[in-house]
Amino acid sequence: MPTMRINQGAAFMAAAASTLLGGGAQAAVDLGWYPPNATVINSLAQVLNGTDIYGFVYNSSSVPDSVYGTYNWCNMPHVRATEYQKPSAEYQLQYVEVIHRHHKRTVYASNAFPVESYGWDCDDEGLFYYGQPKDGRKSAHTYWQGYTSPENPFVPSGFLGSCQFPQITAGGLDDSWQHGKDLYGVYHDLLGFLPNNTQEKATFRVTQNVITSEVAGMVINGMFGTEANYPLLIQASGIDSLEPAYSCAVSSNLFSDITSSTNWQSHLTAASTLYSTLDDISGVDPTDSGFHASFDHYYDNLSARQCHAKPLPCKLVNGVNSTTCVTQSIANEVYRMGNWEYSYKYRDDSRSLAASATSYGVWVGELTTHIRDFISGKSNVIWRHNVAHDGSISRLLSVLQIDVMVWPGMGSEVVFELYKKDNATTTATAPAAPSNSTASGSSGYFIRVLWAGQVLRSSNPSLGLMDMVPLETVLAYFDGLVGVGANLVHGKCNGTVAV
């Protein structure tokens, strides 16, 4: 994949007050938006005229170790011991915050075709739902068992079967468990950072969407080997910062402007033949705005099938499959379009940074507070683990201004590692601060950010390759965008504070 950089114009420069505890010293950072690299992913001409999907994987959770790190929609690469790069000995790991997308699932009901040519059953797993007093009588371990009543005359649209749409599949649950095991293999076995039992020093957080809880339970067992009760932190419906679910009119308007822009409409127009082909096969109404405002619905439908070794769909004629089918070439074109859309929406359009920083600013502010509270001694938590969604990861990558943006696949992971460098060598060997930042790392704290198991590279010159960036620089950047502890987000969302 090409990694050519794009020449940048003059960027807005801002100085943001930042210290480890939230006020005082100055660290000047560049808060401007910088475009991502020019690659085949965000070149509409190459998307339209291409034939493959860049070597990306859409049909299996597993790839050979020799190519681990390849984009795999079904099970994205994450931190694991085989590829993990240990920092030099003078850096001591202090705190870790992990956020990743849930693992592979059934299709959302809204993304299914009106009539699907085959069913989808999930009888190889159980979704356990029950309540139990912390003290007192115990509950049976009850789980949902989907079934179809022959007496019920109402037939749902989309896939028929025993699954929920969505739910994490048995394969996705296995991937979740392995994800947890791999993380523990690095942060416990390799680094000795996590103790054997970390319930008091580790927290896990989920969203109101139950698929994140389905993943979290498997991750926890993969890490700690426990079947004991374990709390999952969750914020209230409608204001959750992890999903995110809180109302932010400014962000909504900015994203609406992005997806109604000339460039966005041009890509939809250019894809009209593809849409006609898909509509004819699927039976989707060409006026259905959900399927035609973007390729989100078709992408989810086709990729969910392929990740679970299900055939691509064919056109139904009198209730029977015809020979007019979605080919792999057609599916690849949908996947190219989907990745172009995510790159454009979250990185290529200059409004994407403000749109994402406002709608994900509360979570970013929570992250910086967690770091500050650990350093100040207010918190002894050393591991925070967030199970989220593609919209969560996309906005975070947008805020970080990742240099190559893709649609975050299943299990996509970003890891923030906080290090303390030995005082004896901090001054002599600390990495030079970016040319447009006054932060020097004088505190001795540094941040490393990992994306898909490797060090993330930002297009923003103050962040650059995020390998031991002075903590002062990272805090100043985040504080400048969202405020200390996200104290600017509410005003930016309602328009009383400029974005």
C-alpha positions in Angstrom: 0.0 0.0 0.0 1.5 3.4 -0.9 2.6 5.6 2.0 3.3 8.8 0.0 2.9 11.8 2.2 0.8 14.8 1.0 2.4 18.3 1.2 0.6 20.3 3.9 -0.5 23.9 3.8 -0.3 26.3 6.6 -2.0 24.9 9.7 -3.8 26.6 12.5 -1.4 26.7 15.5 -2.7 26.8 19.0 -1.1 26.8 22.4 -2.9 24.8 25.0 -2.3 24.9 28.7 -1.4 21.4 30.0 0.3 19.8 32.9 0.1 16.3 34.3 -2.5 17.5 36.8 -4.5 19.7 34.5 -3.2 23.3 34.6 -0.2 25.6 34.7 2.6 25.0 32.3 2.4 25.7 28.5 2.9 23.1 25.8 2.3 24.6 22.3 0.9 22.0 19.9 -0.6 22.1 16.4 -4.3 21.6 16.6 -4.8 21.8 12.9 -6.3 19.1 10.6 -3.8 17.3 8.3 -5.0 15.0 5.5 -4.1 11.3 5.5 -1.7 9.8 3.0 -2.8 9.5 -0.6 -3.3 5.7 -1.1 -5.4 3.4 -3.2 -7.9 3.5 -0.3 -8.9 7.1 -0.7 -8.3 7.5 -4.4 -11.8 7.3 -5.9 -10.4 6.6 -9.4 -8.6 3.6 -8.1 -11.6 2.5 -6.1 -13.8 2.6 -9.2 -11.3 1.0 -11.6 -9.8 -1.5 -9.2 -10.5 -5.2 -9.2 -9.1 -6.5 -5.9 -9.3 -5.4 -2.3 -5.7 -4.5 -1.6 -4.9 -7.9 -0.1 -7.4 -7.3 2.7 -9.1 -10.4 4.2 -12.9 -10.8 4.4 -13.4 -14.6 4.6 -11.6 -15.8 7.7 -10.7 -14.9 11.3 -7.3 -16.5 10.9 -4.3 -15.7 8.7 -0.8 -17.3 8.7 1.6 -15.8 11.2 3.8 -14.7 8.3 1.1 -12.1 7.2 -0.3 -11.3 10.6 -0.8 -7.5 10.6 -2.7 -7.6 7.3 -6.1 -5.8 7.4 -8.6 -8.6 8.3 -12.2 -7.3 8.5 -13.3 -10.5 10.2 -10.7 -10.3 13.0 -8.3 -7.3 12.9 -4.7 -7.7 14.1 -4.1 -6.7 17.7 -1.4 -6.7 20.3 0.1 -10.1 20.8 3.5 -11.4 21.9 4.7 -12.6 18.5 4.9 -9.1 17.0 5.0 -6.9 20.1 8.0 -4.5 20.3 9.3 -4.0 23.8 10.6 -0.5 24.5 14.1 -0.1 25.8 14.7 -0.9 29.4 14.7 2.7 30.6 11.0 2.9 29.9 8.8 1.4 32.6 5.1 0.7 31.8 2.8 2.5 34.2 -0.8 2.4 32.8 -2.7 1.0 29.8 -6.0 1.9 28.3 -7.4 -0.4 25.6 -10.3 0.3 23.3 -11.4 -2.1 20.7 -14.4 -2.9 18.5 -16.6 -5.9 19.3 -15.8 -9.1 17.4 -17.7 -10.6 14.4 -21.4 -10.9 14.6 -24.5 -11.6 12.6 -25.8 -8.8 10.3 -27.9 -6.0 11.7 -31.6 -6.6 10.9 -31.7 -3.2 9.2 -28.9 -4.3 6.9 -30.5 -7.5 5.7 -32.3 -7.8 2.4 -36.1 -7.8 2.4 -36.1 -11.6 1.8 -33.0 -13.6 2.3 -32.4 -16.8 0.4 -31.2 -18.8 3.4 -31.5 -18.7 7.2 -29.0 -18.1 9.9 -29.0 -20.1 13.1 -27.0 -19.6 16.2 -27.7 -22.9 18.1 -24.0 -23.4 18.8 -24.0 -20.7 21.6 -26.1 -19.2 24.3 -26.7 -15.5 25.1 -27.1 -15.5 28.8 -29.5 -13.0 30.3 -30.5 -13.0 34.0 -30.5 -10.9 37.1 -29.3 -12.0 40.5 -29.1 -10.3 43.9 -25.5 -9.8 45.1 -26.5 -11.3 48.4 -29.3 -13.9 48.6 -30.8 -16.4 46.3 -29.1 -17.4 43.1 -30.4 -17.4 39.6 -30.5 -20.2 37.0 -28.1 -19.4 34.2 -30.8 -18.7 31.6 -30.1 -17.9 27.9 -32.1 -16.9 24.9 -33.1 -19.6 22.5 -34.5 -18.2 19.3 -37.3 -20.1 17.7 -40.1 -19.7 15.1 -43.7 -20.3 16.0 -45.7 -22.1 13.2 -48.8 -20.3 14.5 -47.4 -16.8 14.2 -48.5 -15.5 10.8 -46.1 -12.6 10.9 -42.8 -13.3 9.2 -39.9 -10.9 9.7 -38.0 -9.5 6.9 -34.3 -10.5 6.4 -32.7 -13.6 7.7 -34.8 -16.2 9.4 -33.4 -18.4 12.1 -32.5 -18.7 15.8 -30.0 -15.8 15.8 -30.5 -12.3 17.1 -29.6 -9.7 14.5 -27.1 -8.7 15.7 -25.4 -11.0 18.1 -21.8 -12.1 18.4 -21.5 -15.4 16.7 -19.7 -18.5 18.2 -16.8 -17.6 16.0 -16.8 -14.1 17.3 -16.9 -15.3 20.8 -13.8 -17.5 20.2 -12.1 -14.5 18.6 -12.9 -12.4 21.7 -11.4 -15.1 24.0 -8.3 -15.3 21.9 -8.0 -11.4 21.9 -8.0 -11.5 25.7 -5.5 -14.3 25.9 -3.2 -12.5 23.5 -3.3 -9.2 25.5 -2.6 -11.1 28.7 0.3 -12.9 26.9 1.9 -9.5 26.4 1.0 -7.5 29.5 1.3 -10.3 32.0 3.5 -13.0 30.6 5.9 -10.9 28.5 6.0 -7.6 30.5 5.0 -8.7 33.9 2.8 -5.7 34.1 -0.6 -7.2 35.0 -0.6 -9.3 38.2 -2.4 -12.6 38.3 -5.6 -11.3 39.7 -6.4 -7.7 38.7 -10.0 -7.2 39.6 -9.1 -4.2 41.9 -6.7 -2.7 39.3 -8.5 -3.5 36.1 -11.9 -2.3 34.8 -13.9 -3.3 31.8 -16.5 -1.1 30.2 -19.2 -1.7 27.6 -21.9 0.2 25.8 -25.7 -0.2 26.0 -25.5 -2.5 23.0 -25.5 -6.0 24.4 -23.0 -7.3 21.8 -20.2 -5.5 23.7 -21.1 -7.4 26.9 -21.1 -10.6 24.9 -17.5 -9.9 23.9 -16.3 -8.6 27.3 -17.2 -11.8 29.1 -15.1 -13.9 26.7 -12.2 -11.4 26.8 -12.1 -11.5 30.6 -12.0 -15.3 30.7 -9.3 -15.3 28.0 -7.2 -12.9 30.1 -7.7 -14.1 33.6 -9.2 -17.6 33.2 -12.0 -16.7 35.5 -15.7 -17.7 35.4 -16.4 -15.6 38.5 -18.8 -12.6 38.6 -17.1 -9.5 37.1 -18.6 -6.0 36.8 -18.9 -4.3 33.5 -19.0 -0.5 33.7 -21.7 1.1 31.6 -23.0 4.7 31.3 -26.6 5.6 30.9 -28.5 5.3 27.7 -28.5 8.4 25.6 -25.3 9.9 27.1 -22.8 7.2 26.8 -19.4 8.5 25.7 -18.0 5.2 24.6 -20.5 4.4 21.9 -20.9 7.5 21.6 -24.6 8.2 22.3 -24.7 11.7 23.7 -26.3 14.5 21.7 -24.0 16.8 19.8 -25.7 19.0 17.3 -22.5 20.6 16.0 -21.0 17.2 15.2 -24.1 15.9 13.6 -24.3 18.9 11.4 -20.6 18.6 10.4 -21.0 14.9 9.5 -24.2 15.8 7.6 -22.3 18.4 5.7 -19.5 15.9 4.9 -22.0 13.3 3.6 -23.9 15.8 1.5 -20.7 17.4 0.0 -20.0 17.4 -3.7 -17.2 14.8 -3.3 -19.6 12.4 -1.4 -22.4 12.8 -3.9 -20.0 12.3 -6.8 -18.9 8.9 -5.4 -22.6 7.8 -5.1 -23.2 8.9 -8.7 -20.2 7.1 -9.9 -21.4 3.9 -8.1 -24.9 4.1 -9.7 -24.3 1.0 -11.9 -23.0 -1.0 -8.9 -26.1 0.1 -6.9 -28.4 -1.0 -9.7 -26.8 -4.4 -9.8 -27.0 -4.9 -6.1 -30.6 -3.6 -5.9 -31.7 -6.0 -8.6 -30.1 -9.0 -6.8 -31.2 -8.1 -3.3 -34.7 -6.8 -3.9 -33.9 -3.6 -2.0 -36.0 -0.6 -3.1 -33.8 1.8 -5.1 -35.4 4.6 -3.1 -34.4 3.1 0.3 -32.2 5.8 1.8 -30.6 3.5 4.3 -29.1 1.4 1.6 -28.2 4.3 -0.7 -26.8 7.2 1.4 -23.7 5.1 1.7 -22.5 1.5 1.2 -22.8 0.8 4.9 -25.7 -1.6 4.6 -24.5 -3.6 1.6 -21.0 -3.7 3.1 -22.3 -5.1 6.4 -24.6 -7.6 4.7 -21.9 -9.1 2.4 -19.0 -9.1 4.8 -21.0 -10.7 7.6 -21.8 -13.6 5.3 -18.2 -14.0 4.1 -16.7 -13.8 7.6 -18.9 -16.8 8.5 -18.3 -18.8 5.3 -21.8 -18.2 4.0 -22.3 -17.9 0.2 -22.8 -14.5 -1.4 -26.4 -14.0 -2.3 -28.3 -14.7 -5.5 -31.4 -13.1 -6.9 -34.6 -14.9 -5.9 -37.0 -15.6 -8.7 -40.3 -17.1 -7.6 -38.7 -17.8 -4.3 -35.8 -19.8 -5.8 -32.2 -18.8 -6.3 -31.3 -17.8 -9.8 -27.9 -17.7 -11.5 -27.7 -13.9 -11.1 -25.5 -13.6 -8.0 -23.2 -11.2 -6.2 -19.8 -12.2 -7.4 -16.6 -11.8 -5.5 -15.7 -9.0 -7.8 -18.9 -7.1 -6.9 -18.3 -7.7 -3.2 -14.8 -6.4 -3.6 -16.1 -3.2 -5.2 -18.5 -2.7 -2.2 -15.6 -3.2 0.2 -13.4 -0.7 -1.7 -16.3 1.8 -1.6 -16.8 1.3 2.1 -13.2 1.9 3.0 -13.2 5.0 0.7 -16.3 6.3 2.6 -14.7 5.8 6.0 -11.5 7.5 4.9 -13.4 10.4 3.5 -15.8 10.8 6.3 -13.3 10.5 9.1 -10.1 11.8 7.6 -10.1 13.2 4.1 -12.6 16.0 4.6 -11.2 18.9 6.6 -14.3 19.0 8.8 -13.8 15.5 10.1 -11.5 16.5 13.0 -14.0 18.9 14.5 -16.9 16.5 13.9 -15.0 13.6 15.6 -13.5 15.7 18.4 -16.9 16.9 19.5 -18.7 13.6 19.2 -15.9 11.6 20.9 -14.5 14.4 23.0 -16.0 13.1 26.2 -14.3 9.8 26.0 -11.0 11.5 25.1 -11.4 13.7 28.2 -12.1 10.6 30.3 -8.9 9.1 28.9 -6.8 12.1 29.9 -8.4 12.2 33.4 -7.6 8.5 33.9 -3.9 9.2 33.1 -3.8 12.3 35.3 -5.5 10.4 38.2 -3.1 7.6 38.0 -0.1 9.9 38.1 -1.5 11.9 40.9 -2.3 8.8 42.9 -6.0 9.4 42.9 -6.5 6.0 41.1 -4.7 2.7 41.4 -6.3 1.3 38.3 -3.5 0.3 35.9 -5.7 -1.3 33.1 -8.9 0.1 31.6 -10.5 -2.0 28.9 -13.3 -0.6 26.6 -15.4 -2.7 24.2 -16.9 -0.5 21.7 -18.0 -0.1 18.0 -16.7 0.9 14.6 -18.1 4.4 15.1 -16.1 4.7 18.4 -12.8 3.5 16.8 -13.4 5.7 13.7 -13.8 8.8 15.7 -10.8 8.1 17.9 -8.6 7.5 14.8 -10.0 10.7 13.4 -9.0 12.6 16.5 -5.5 11.0 16.4 -5.4 11.9 12.6 -4.1 8.5 11.6 -2.1 8.6 8.4 -4.0 5.8 6.6 -7.7 5.5 7.4 -9.7 2.3 6.9 -13.1 1.0 8.0 -12.2 -0.5 11.4 -12.9 -4.2 11.2 -14.0 -6.6 13.9 -11.9 -6.4 17.0 -10.1 -3.2 15.8 -7.9 -2.1 18.7 -6.2 1.1 19.9 -3.9 0.9 22.9 -2.6 3.8 24.9 0.5 2.9 26.9 1.9 5.3 29.6 5.6 5.0 30.3 7.9 6.6 32.9 11.5 7.0 31.8 14.4 6.7 34.3 15.1 10.2 35.6 18.9 9.7 35.2 18.6 9.5 31.4 15.5 11.6 30.7 17.3 14.8 29.8 20.1 13.2 27.8 18.1 10.7 25.7 14.5 11.9 25.5 13.2 12.1 22.0 13.2 15.6 20.5 9.9 17.4 20.7 8.1 18.1 17.5 9.3 21.3 15.8 6.0 23.1 16.5 5.7 22.0 20.1 7.4 23.3 23.2 6.8 20.1 25.2 10.0 18.5 26.2 9.0 15.4 28.2 10.5 17.0 31.3 8.1 15.0 33.5 9.6 11.8 32.3 6.3 10.4 31.2 5.7 9.3 27.6 2.8 7.9 25.6 3.0 5.1 23.0 -0.2 4.5 20.9 -0.6 1.1 19.1 -3.1 0.6 16.3 -3.6 -3.0 15.0 -0.7 -4.0 17.2 1.8 -1.6 15.7 2.8 2.0 16.6 0.3 4.5 15.2 1.5 7.2 12.9 -0.4 10.5 12.9 -0.5 13.0 10.0 -0.4 15.8 12.6 3.2 17.0 13.0 2.9 17.4 16.8 2.1 13.7 17.2 3.9 12.1 14.3 4.9 8.5 15.0 3.3 8.0 18.4 6.2 6.1 19.9 7.2 7.7 23.2 5.6 11.1 22.6 6.1 13.3 25.6 3.0 13.1 27.7 2.8 16.9 27.9 2.4 17.0 24.1 -0.3 14.4 24.0 -2.2 16.1 26.9 -1.9 19.5 25.3 -3.2 18.2 22.0 -6.2 16.5 23.6 -6.9 19.4 26.0 -6.7 21.8 23.1 -9.4 19.9 21.2 -11.8 18.9 24.0 -10.7 20.7 27.1 -9.2 19.4 30.3 -11.5 16.5 31.3 -13.6 17.3 28.3 -14.8 20.6 29.8 -15.1 22.2 26.3 -17.2 19.5 24.7 -20.7 20.5 26.0 -20.1 24.1 24.7 -18.6 22.9 21.4 -21.6 20.6 20.9 -24.2 23.2 21.5 -22.3 25.9 19.5 -21.5 28.3 22.4 -17.8 27.4 22.1 -16.1 27.5 18.7 -14.8 24.3 17.2 
